[in-house]
Amino acid sequence: MTVVRYVLVKVRPGVSLDEFEKFEREVDYVKAAQNPSIVSYRTHRIEDFDPGLEGGPWDFMERIEVTSQAEYEKQAASGSKEFLDLLYSKWLDRSKTVAIWSELIEP
């Protein structure tokens, strides 16, 4: 079973999208690679937004493929709290974050 978490995020006021992308490449991708529950982690800049979607607009969408939701949440609770605090205090607007858990429907 393939489990994927999608996260829609908006950067904090005053944060440059280019600077956040640099942070993603240099810090967040490295941190994600150290988490054994993450199979694949990629962040995508949102280029076009359907105004019919409530809660946005957002700047980026993360796609996080994990071994299991439980393992990911366990890892996040134990080893990522300080990192998440940094992420939301410096880079992202927590009030705009939306997360969705999904399971792949195999063909």
Z-matrix of the N, CA and C atoms (Angstrom, degrees):
N
C 1 1.442
C 2 1.535 1 108.53
N 3 1.325 2 116.45 1 133.07
C 4 1.454 3 122.00 2 177.49
C 5 1.519 4 108.50 3 -100.19
N 6 1.348 5 115.99 4 122.01
C 7 1.457 6 122.40 5 179.58
C 8 1.527 7 108.23 6 -111.25
N 9 1.331 8 115.79 7 127.52
C 10 1.466 9 120.67 8 -178.26
C 11 1.526 10 109.14 9 -129.77
N 12 1.312 11 114.36 10 134.91
C 13 1.468 12 121.81 11 173.93
C 14 1.524 13 107.25 12 -106.44
N 15 1.324 14 116.20 13 125.45
C 16 1.452 15 122.00 14 174.01
C 17 1.520 16 107.66 15 -105.02
N 18 1.327 17 116.42 16 134.51
C 19 1.459 18 120.33 17 -179.58
C 20 1.524 19 108.68 18 -130.33
N 21 1.329 20 115.85 19 122.91
C 22 1.458 21 122.25 20 175.06
C 23 1.518 22 107.85 21 -95.64
N 24 1.345 23 116.79 22 129.02
C 25 1.462 24 120.29 23 -177.40
C 26 1.522 25 111.36 24 -133.66
N 27 1.311 26 115.05 25 154.37
C 28 1.459 27 123.26 26 175.00
C 29 1.523 28 107.12 27 -124.68
N 30 1.321 29 116.33 28 135.97
C 31 1.462 30 118.81 29 178.10
C 32 1.522 31 109.64 30 -73.35
N 33 1.327 32 115.04 31 154.87
C 34 1.467 33 121.26 32 178.43
C 35 1.531 34 109.88 33 -65.93
N 36 1.318 35 117.45 34 153.55
C 37 1.469 36 119.79 35 175.83
C 38 1.533 37 110.06 36 -55.53
N 39 1.318 38 115.44 37 135.99
C 40 1.457 39 120.92 38 179.64
C 41 1.517 40 114.89 39 89.93
N 42 1.335 41 117.74 40 -10.07
C 43 1.465 42 121.30 41 178.97
C 44 1.524 43 108.92 42 -87.33
N 45 1.310 44 116.74 43 128.12
C 46 1.453 45 122.47 44 177.87
C 47 1.529 46 109.90 45 -75.62
N 48 1.329 47 116.69 46 136.60
C 49 1.467 48 120.41 47 177.51
C 50 1.526 49 110.32 48 -61.36
N 51 1.331 50 117.21 49 -37.94
C 52 1.465 51 120.45 50 179.01
C 53 1.525 52 111.71 51 -65.62
N 54 1.329 53 117.13 52 -39.91
C 55 1.469 54 120.12 53 178.22
C 56 1.527 55 110.64 54 -66.45
N 57 1.337 56 116.94 55 -38.54
C 58 1.451 57 119.09 56 177.72
C 59 1.528 58 110.58 57 -65.18
N 60 1.322 59 117.00 58 -39.89
C 61 1.467 60 119.95 59 177.34
C 62 1.528 61 111.03 60 -62.40
N 63 1.314 62 117.41 61 -38.22
C 64 1.469 63 120.86 62 176.26
C 65 1.529 64 110.00 63 -62.23
N 66 1.334 65 116.93 64 -43.99
C 67 1.466 66 121.56 65 176.55
C 68 1.533 67 110.35 66 -59.60
N 69 1.329 68 116.79 67 -43.06
C 70 1.468 69 120.65 68 178.82
C 71 1.526 70 111.21 69 -57.68
N 72 1.325 71 116.07 70 -47.86
C 73 1.469 72 120.82 71 -178.00
C 74 1.527 73 112.23 72 -66.54
N 75 1.322 74 116.64 73 -44.53
C 76 1.459 75 121.21 74 -171.43
C 77 1.528 76 114.30 75 -87.07
N 78 1.330 77 117.17 76 -25.84
C 79 1.467 78 119.50 77 -174.48
C 80 1.524 79 112.40 78 -121.49
N 81 1.322 80 117.28 79 -55.78
C 82 1.470 81 120.48 80 -171.90
C 83 1.526 82 112.45 81 -67.35
N 84 1.333 83 118.05 82 -42.80
C 85 1.466 84 119.66 83 177.52
C 86 1.532 85 110.91 84 -63.01
N 87 1.312 86 116.71 85 -37.30
C 88 1.466 87 121.12 86 178.68
C 89 1.530 88 109.74 87 -66.13
N 90 1.327 89 116.83 88 -45.74
C 91 1.468 90 121.80 89 179.36
C 92 1.536 91 110.63 90 -62.09
N 93 1.318 92 117.03 91 -42.96
C 94 1.469 93 120.54 92 179.96
C 95 1.523 94 111.14 93 -63.27
N 96 1.329 95 116.95 94 -37.37
C 97 1.471 96 120.78 95 -179.64
C 98 1.529 97 111.69 96 -65.70
N 99 1.320 98 117.61 97 -20.79
C 100 1.468 99 121.67 98 179.97
C 101 1.523 100 112.47 99 -87.30
N 102 1.321 101 117.38 100 -8.08
C 103 1.463 102 121.58 101 -178.67
C 104 1.531 103 108.50 102 -91.46
N 105 1.340 104 117.77 103 113.34
C 106 1.465 105 120.08 104 -176.03
C 107 1.530 106 114.61 105 -65.62
N 108 1.317 107 118.32 106 -16.56
C 109 1.469 108 120.10 107 179.52
C 110 1.531 109 112.01 108 -83.91
N 111 1.340 110 118.19 109 -11.83
C 112 1.460 111 121.15 110 -178.77
C 113 1.526 112 110.23 111 -93.38
N 114 1.321 113 115.45 112 120.85
C 115 1.463 114 122.57 113 177.79
C 116 1.528 115 109.40 114 -84.93
N 117 1.333 116 116.69 115 -42.54
C 118 1.460 117 122.32 116 -178.16
C 119 1.520 118 108.35 117 -151.41
N 120 1.340 119 115.73 118 138.15
C 121 1.470 120 120.79 119 178.95
C 122 1.517 121 108.69 120 -137.92
N 123 1.327 122 117.70 121 123.61
C 124 1.448 123 122.45 122 177.02
C 125 1.528 124 109.74 123 -143.39
N 126 1.324 125 114.96 124 143.09
C 127 1.457 126 121.81 125 176.72
C 128 1.526 127 108.50 126 -112.48
N 129 1.320 128 116.12 127 137.02
C 130 1.465 129 122.58 128 -178.35
C 131 1.522 130 109.38 129 -121.25
N 132 1.339 131 116.30 130 132.94
C 133 1.469 132 119.73 131 173.98
C 134 1.523 133 107.50 132 -77.42
N 135 1.319 134 116.52 133 131.64
C 136 1.461 135 121.49 134 178.47
C 137 1.520 136 107.77 135 -82.07
N 138 1.321 137 116.09 136 120.95
C 139 1.465 138 122.02 137 -176.65
C 140 1.526 139 112.65 138 -96.45
N 141 1.325 140 116.63 139 -30.61
C 142 1.459 141 120.53 140 -178.37
C 143 1.518 142 107.08 141 -139.68
N 144 1.299 143 116.51 142 141.10
C 145 1.458 144 121.20 143 -172.92
C 146 1.518 145 109.95 144 -130.40
N 147 1.315 146 117.21 145 128.97
C 148 1.459 147 122.25 146 176.56
C 149 1.533 148 107.90 147 -75.03
N 150 1.325 149 117.95 148 114.93
C 151 1.464 150 120.10 149 -177.33
C 152 1.530 151 113.54 150 -64.72
N 153 1.325 152 117.75 151 -10.39
C 154 1.458 153 120.94 152 177.35
C 155 1.522 154 113.45 153 -76.84
N 156 1.340 155 117.41 154 -12.94
C 157 1.462 156 120.85 155 178.33
C 158 1.522 157 109.76 156 -81.01
N 159 1.306 158 117.18 157 120.72
C 160 1.461 159 120.73 158 -179.06
C 161 1.522 160 110.95 159 -78.94
N 162 1.329 161 114.93 160 147.60
C 163 1.454 162 120.63 161 176.13
C 164 1.511 163 113.84 162 101.29
N 165 1.309 164 117.99 163 -17.00
C 166 1.460 165 121.49 164 -177.78
C 167 1.508 166 110.87 165 -94.11
N 168 1.282 167 117.20 166 -163.29
C 169 1.463 168 125.25 167 2.48
C 170 1.520 169 111.99 168 -78.57
N 171 1.320 170 114.71 169 158.95
C 172 1.448 171 122.61 170 176.66
C 173 1.525 172 108.83 171 -113.80
N 174 1.321 173 115.73 172 161.49
C 175 1.463 174 121.00 173 -179.28
C 176 1.522 175 113.02 174 -99.29
N 177 1.337 176 116.93 175 -33.39
C 178 1.465 177 121.38 176 -175.11
C 179 1.519 178 110.50 177 -140.81
N 180 1.343 179 114.69 178 156.36
C 181 1.456 180 121.16 179 171.72
C 182 1.526 181 107.63 180 -128.49
N 183 1.325 182 115.52 181 128.52
C 184 1.466 183 121.32 182 176.00
C 185 1.522 184 108.74 183 -97.52
N 186 1.316 185 115.68 184 140.84
C 187 1.470 186 122.08 185 173.41
C 188 1.516 187 106.35 186 -118.99
N 189 1.336 188 115.85 187 114.26
C 190 1.462 189 121.11 188 -175.38
C 191 1.528 190 108.48 189 -120.84
N 192 1.333 191 116.53 190 106.26
C 193 1.462 192 121.00 191 176.47
C 194 1.518 193 107.46 192 -89.08
N 195 1.337 194 116.30 193 129.28
C 196 1.463 195 121.01 194 -173.90
C 197 1.519 196 111.77 195 -127.48
N 198 1.337 197 115.19 196 162.08
C 199 1.461 198 120.40 197 176.62
C 200 1.525 199 110.66 198 -67.85
N 201 1.332 200 116.24 199 -37.56
C 202 1.464 201 121.97 200 174.43
C 203 1.528 202 108.41 201 -165.42
N 204 1.320 203 115.99 202 153.27
C 205 1.453 204 120.65 203 178.10
C 206 1.528 205 110.11 204 -61.96
N 207 1.321 206 116.64 205 -42.53
C 208 1.464 207 120.82 206 -178.50
C 209 1.529 208 111.75 207 -62.07
N 210 1.337 209 117.27 208 -44.16
C 211 1.469 210 120.71 209 179.30
C 212 1.526 211 111.28 210 -65.29
N 213 1.320 212 116.92 211 -41.70
C 214 1.462 213 121.01 212 178.67
C 215 1.526 214 110.68 213 -61.83
N 216 1.335 215 116.43 214 -47.25
C 217 1.465 216 120.40 215 -179.20
C 218 1.524 217 111.62 216 -65.72
N 219 1.326 218 116.87 217 -36.35
C 220 1.463 219 121.01 218 176.91
C 221 1.530 220 110.16 219 -63.29
N 222 1.322 221 116.55 220 -45.84
C 223 1.469 222 121.56 221 179.45
C 224 1.525 223 110.68 222 -63.94
N 225 1.324 224 116.19 223 -43.05
C 226 1.463 225 120.49 224 -179.15
C 227 1.531 226 110.92 225 -63.62
N 228 1.327 227 116.52 226 -38.36
C 229 1.465 228 120.34 227 -179.21
C 230 1.529 229 112.19 228 -70.24
N 231 1.322 230 116.39 229 -32.04
C 232 1.468 231 118.70 230 -175.39
C 233 1.516 232 113.93 231 -93.08
N 234 1.324 233 118.14 232 -39.66
C 235 1.450 234 118.65 233 -171.91
C 236 1.507 235 116.54 234 -117.14
N 237 1.314 236 118.27 235 -2.06
C 238 1.463 237 119.17 236 -171.53
C 239 1.518 238 114.18 237 -118.58
N 240 1.326 239 118.90 238 1.21
C 241 1.459 240 120.39 239 -175.81
C 242 1.525 241 112.11 240 -58.72
N 243 1.314 242 118.07 241 -47.91
C 244 1.467 243 120.75 242 -179.74
C 245 1.531 244 110.77 243 -62.47
N 246 1.334 245 115.77 244 -40.78
C 247 1.456 246 119.70 245 179.33
C 248 1.519 247 110.75 246 -64.05
N 249 1.332 248 118.09 247 -44.35
C 250 1.458 249 121.66 248 179.28
C 251 1.527 250 111.18 249 -64.15
N 252 1.332 251 116.83 250 -37.96
C 253 1.465 252 119.99 251 176.32
C 254 1.530 253 110.54 252 -60.67
N 255 1.332 254 117.31 253 -43.16
C 256 1.468 255 121.72 254 176.67
C 257 1.524 256 110.55 255 -62.88
N 258 1.316 257 116.06 256 -46.47
C 259 1.461 258 121.39 257 -177.78
C 260 1.526 259 111.04 258 -55.72
N 261 1.334 260 116.58 259 -46.16
C 262 1.454 261 119.82 260 -176.26
C 263 1.527 262 113.41 261 -84.61
N 264 1.304 263 118.92 262 -23.43
C 265 1.465 264 119.19 263 178.23
C 266 1.524 265 111.74 264 -79.85
N 267 1.328 266 117.38 265 -28.50
C 268 1.462 267 120.65 266 -175.93
C 269 1.526 268 113.86 267 -108.19
N 270 1.323 269 118.44 268 -39.23
C 271 1.458 270 121.02 269 -167.16
C 272 1.527 271 116.20 270 -110.44
N 273 1.322 272 118.16 271 -44.77
C 274 1.470 273 120.58 272 -168.48
C 275 1.526 274 113.45 273 -116.41
N 276 1.334 275 115.32 274 151.95
C 277 1.456 276 123.27 275 175.88
C 278 1.533 277 107.69 276 -89.47
N 279 1.326 278 116.17 277 103.31
C 280 1.472 279 121.38 278 -176.76
C 281 1.532 280 111.62 279 -58.53
N 282 1.322 281 117.87 280 -33.63
C 283 1.469 282 120.46 281 -177.14
C 284 1.526 283 112.49 282 -66.71
N 285 1.324 284 117.80 283 -17.73
C 286 1.468 285 121.95 284 -179.91
C 287 1.527 286 112.98 285 -101.12
N 288 1.327 287 117.63 286 -1.76
C 289 1.467 288 120.73 287 -177.68
C 290 1.529 289 110.56 288 -75.07
N 291 1.331 290 114.82 289 131.10
C 292 1.460 291 121.61 290 177.63
C 293 1.524 292 107.11 291 -128.95
N 294 1.330 293 117.26 292 127.89
C 295 1.469 294 121.02 293 -179.99
C 296 1.520 295 110.24 294 -119.33
N 297 1.343 296 114.74 295 143.08
C 298 1.462 297 121.62 296 -178.82
C 299 1.529 298 107.77 297 -133.36
N 300 1.326 299 117.08 298 127.92
C 301 1.462 300 121.39 299 174.03
C 302 1.518 301 108.04 300 -95.45
N 303 1.343 302 117.07 301 141.33
C 304 1.458 303 120.61 302 179.92
C 305 1.520 304 111.04 303 -143.16
N 306 1.318 305 115.36 304 157.92
C 307 1.466 306 122.48 305 172.24
C 308 1.523 307 107.22 306 -123.71
N 309 1.314 308 115.75 307 133.73
C 310 1.447 309 122.07 308 -179.89
C 311 1.525 310 110.57 309 -64.48
N 312 1.331 311 116.42 310 135.38
C 313 1.455 312 121.68 311 171.60
C 314 1.529 313 105.74 312 -91.94
N 315 1.288 314 115.90 313 108.75
C 316 1.473 315 120.70 314 -177.98
C 317 1.518 316 110.53 315 -68.78
N 318 1.348 317 116.75 316 144.98
C 319 1.471 318 119.73 317 179.05
C 320 1.524 319 111.43 318 -69.35
